[in-house]
């Protein structure tokens, strides 16, 4: 499997981490994903303090999640006050129930290389 660009998740990091939930109808999920990606690509990634983001969709169609890393909560808030962000985010109206969460990463687990290399295939 080729390596894909991924956000680095580190416990005790000095940056701010946000996990946001967008509850939606299955018929709206694709649009909610598009709006999230547009905000990230056209606005957030151009703002000071942006580190990385990932957008996820639930398989049942009822949720979209984004995982954001910013240098600080203030950097995110500044981007959210911008006219560029507000113009795109306005399209969420009537599509979502929004649950924002600022989080602390307390543990990161990774596959142990020596363990997986020595295990026989089942």
Steps between C-alpha positions, in 0.01 A plus 500: 500500500657834400558766763236771492541848641350497846479737791753414766321425825721555804401488865598810694549707183516876534245561224121511530298198387133513404263217415174627358186302427252604232175303536310489173250309293650232275376696197708800613821324600681549167428874510617528862825325400541735201450809717755375754758427231439836331554684830820307564645533151395856417507673838651316798814377324586859405469639855780550752501231767342223291684169541281224355151360467321181405135457401322171572151376413299238686396200296137539604487847344396684816827665602804683369798555729796726462825473692682832511840602626577870549786673676239643739126535547544871425638420153189290422269772634670762281442287191136443601446877520623551143255594225636212288415243766159650571404503133563126466380395849166671434419202275478275810173675596217247523732205429670430834494490875851601601696372801845663536754357743847622595691195618823394664672196351572280801627184331606386155531129425691367202559156361814340634721425203685209661173343612328515162807382309542189715136390507403220264215561257169337594 
